[in-house]
Amino acid sequence: MKEALLYYAAAGTTAIAGILHLLLVPNIIGFNVNTAIFFLVSGIAQIFWVLPMVKRWGKMWYYIGIAGTIILIIMWAITRMPGNPITGRGGPISDMAIAIEVFQIAYVIITAITIARERRGHIMEKTKIKG
């Protein structure tokens, strides 16, 4: 039961980050369509990523989720710097942006713990079989 909580926690954090990304779309679409599309795609992808976590699709899916989320975190950090290569200016740091980053970082950490626990459980299973 405790192990299942990790999968649900990871699913919950990525779902919340995705929903928050989607909430940004209506506010920004009138100002910057490209950013709105990026938030839309990111939000949909993060909400989709609930499935691999809840259904326990396996490590490959978890690694892809971690990698994609880290890319989003890095892009956010880069776009906050003045004169950055993506937007050319430093973006604002809003409460919503901080919330999204917190949930994304939580997703990465929880999913990494899940992978480590699965690996340890798999190793323990092999030693039980041999012993």
N, C-alpha and C positions, 0 to 999 in steps of 0.2 A: 504494500500500500504506500509506504514512504517513497519508494522508487517512482511510482506513478505520479506523485506530486511534482517531481522534477519536470516530467514531460508536460504536465498541465501548466506549471509555472512558466516554462519556456514558451508554450503556446500562448499563454495569456499575455506575456510581455510583448511578444511580436505582434499579437493582435491589437493591443492597445497602441503600440507605435504606429501600426498601419492605419488604424482609425484616426489617430491624430494627424497623420500625413493627409488623409482624405479630407479632414476638416479644414485644412489649409487651402485646398483647391478653390472653393468658391471665392475666398478672399483675394486670391492672387491672380486668378485667370484674367481679370480685366487689365492687370498691369504687366504681366509677363506670362504669355501662353506656354512658353517652353518650360518654365519652372512649374507651372500648374500641371503640365503633362508629366513632368518628372515626379511630382508629388503623387499624382494619380497612379502612375505605374508602380512607384515604390510602395504606396499604401496597399494596392491590390496584391502585390507580391508578398508583402508582410502578412496580410490576412490569409493568403493562400498557405503560407508557411506554417499555419496552425495544423494543417493536415499531416505533414511529415512528423511533427512532434507528437500529436495525439495518437496517430496510427502507428508510430514507431517504425517508420520506413527504413531506418538504418543510418549508419555512420556517414555514408556518402552524402545523404540529404542533410544531415546535421552540419557537416563541413561546408557544404554549399551555403546553407543558411548563415553560418558564422561568417564566411567570406563575404557574402553579399551585405550583411549588416555592418561588418567592419568597413567595407567600401563606402557605405552611406555615412558612417561616423567620420571617416577621413574626409569625404567630400564636404560635410558640414564644417569641419574644422578649417579646411582650406578656404572655404568661401567666407569665413569670418575675418580672414586676414586682409588688410588693405593691399590693393594692387595685386590680388591673386590672379592666377592664370585662367580661372573659370569665369569670373564675373568682372574682374578688373577693379573691384572695390570691396571693401569689407562690409559684410552684411550685419544686420542687427542681431542681437542675442535676446530673443523674447522668452517669456515663460514657457510658451508652447514648445519652442525649439529645445529648451533645456529638458522639458518633460520627455520629449521624443528621444533625446540622447540618453537620458537615464534609463528608459525602457529598453532601448537598443543595447546599451552596455549590459543591462541585467540579462537580456536574452543571450548575449555572447557568453557571459559567465555561467549562467545556468546550463546552457547547452554544452559548454566545455566540461562542466562537472558531470553532466549526463554521459558524455562520451567516456570520461575517465572511469566512472562507475561501471559502465557497460564493459569496458576493457578489463577492469579488475574482476568483475563478475565472470567474464569469459575465461580469464586466467584461472580463477578459483575453480570453475567448472572442470577445466582440463586437468588440474591437479587432483581433483576428486576422482575423476575417471581413471587416471593413472595409478592413484594410490589405493 
